[in-house]
């Protein structure tokens, strides 16, 4: 098993890509901490994962990612219980498509607080322990729109551009301390949110993809497993696009 005895924290781990990543990490032997927006959601996901993986250790936490103190306290609790943090997956985020004319400062701040400040707070808290132990892996969820942009909801691609910049910069800063930092940029993934999109909207999107299908959460989870494992020990500062688009 590629992640045996590793302690992994996955933000946004109660559903979609985060849940699939938690499931994949458990299959590879990790002890998984699911971080969600509420303790009820975190506990529900942890219970479901325990049922799917009898004998595995899964816990739920619910720090406020935009509050550095809340994150530090939650991560300190993980270290107090388990001794270390080996892997952090910064997956929590929000997307929206509001046109510029209707954009508000409050909405912009909401997107940035979770998608950028949340990544900063979690990374800052985890890196303290990783630096002390001389090893660790930090993985960020970016997006295909960090390369292509999108018409509307401009704060979302802006936030993912920021995530890419943080990934590359921290890879250079933390590499000498034994910590690898990478990102995965998903394309259009078939999550619960996408299932609510009308067929007439989805079909043209699928037509653009040479593989002629939407991505599955497991496609992204598998990329995270690889990047978290020793198989990727010489990979850092990479934004891996898992979008099926086959770009040259």
Buried (B, 14 or more C-beta within 10 A) or exposed (E): EBBEEBBBBBBBBBBBBBBBBBBBBBBBEBBBBBBBBEEEBBBBBBEBBBEEBEEBBBBBBBBBBBBBEBBBEBBBBBBEEBEBBBBBBBBBBBBEEBEEEEBEEEBBEBBBBBBBBBBBBBBEBBBBBBBEBEEBBBBBBBBBBBBEEBEEBBBBBBBBBBBBEBBBEBBEEBEEBEBBBBBBBBBBBBBEEBEEEEEEEBEEEBEEBEEEEBBBBBBBBBBBBBBBBEEBEEEBBBBBBBBBBEEE
